[in-house]
């Protein structure tokens, strides 16, 4: 993986190169300080690129994630990373809390649920549930 300075598009120059294999997808936090790189089908690495010429690979918070990784994206404030992938043959998205990146984190189910409920105005109503989650009994996951 190579980060490039393209401030002069006619003469791009490499800033940092890391031998992690070809990156198949990358995502940046909105402030440009953290880079998530999907490598192959099964690895996701995070990099502190605050100083692009001295990038540092961060400790992996993904110890509990096993499966394929197709892509990843950050929420607007860079605290939550959504990973699109496949675990045990089931496609889906998992949310990861990236606060405290210096140590591995567990899947933030409580924080992710609170976040999901806050951005959806209380979760899915009965009609939405029937439309998006057909065949499963309605559950008021946000307690509204």
Residue pairs with C-beta under 8 A, 6 or more apart in sequence:
1 17
1 18
1 20
1 21
1 22
1 23
1 37
1 39
2 14
2 15
2 16
2 17
2 18
3 14
3 15
3 16
3 17
3 35
3 49
3 52
3 55
4 12
4 13
4 14
4 15
5 12
5 13
5 14
5 15
5 52
6 12
15 52
15 53
15 55
16 49
16 52
16 53
16 54
16 55
18 47
18 55
18 57
20 37
20 39
20 43
20 45
21 39
21 40
21 43
22 39
22 40
23 37
23 38
23 39
24 38
24 39
24 40
24 41
25 37
25 38
25 70
25 71
25 72
26 35
26 36
26 37
26 38
27 35
27 36
27 71
27 72
27 73
27 74
27 81
28 34
28 35
28 36
28 49
28 74
29 35
29 74
29 78
30 74
30 76
30 77
30 78
31 78
32 49
33 48
33 49
33 50
33 78
34 46
34 47
34 48
34 49
34 58
34 74
34 78
34 98
34 101
35 46
35 47
35 49
35 55
36 44
36 45
36 46
36 47
36 72
36 74
36 81
37 44
37 45
37 46
37 47
38 44
38 69
38 70
38 71
38 72
39 45
41 68
41 69
41 70
42 67
42 68
42 69
43 69
44 60
44 62
44 65
44 69
44 72
44 83
45 57
45 58
45 60
46 57
46 58
46 60
46 61
46 98
46 101
47 55
47 56
47 57
47 58
48 55
48 56
48 58
48 101
49 55
58 101
58 102
59 101
59 102
59 103
59 104
60 104
61 96
61 97
61 98
61 101
61 104
61 105
62 83
62 96
62 104
63 104
64 106
64 107
65 83
65 85
65 87
65 94
65 96
65 107
66 87
67 85
67 86
67 87
67 88
68 85
68 86
68 87
69 83
69 84
69 85
70 84
70 85
70 86
71 83
71 84
72 81
72 82
72 83
72 84
73 81
73 82
73 84
74 80
74 81
74 82
75 81
75 82
75 115
78 98
79 97
79 98
79 99
80 95
80 96
80 97
80 98
80 112
80 115
81 95
81 96
81 98
82 93
82 94
82 95
82 96
83 93
83 94
83 95
83 96
84 91
84 92
84 93
85 91
85 92
85 93
85 94
86 92
87 94
94 107
95 107
95 108
95 112
95 115
95 116
96 105
96 107
96 108
97 105
97 108
97 111
97 112
98 105
99 105
113 141
113 142
116 123
116 142
117 123
117 141
117 142
120 142
122 142
122 144
123 140
123 141
123 142
123 144
124 132
124 133
124 141
126 138
129 136
129 138
129 139
130 138
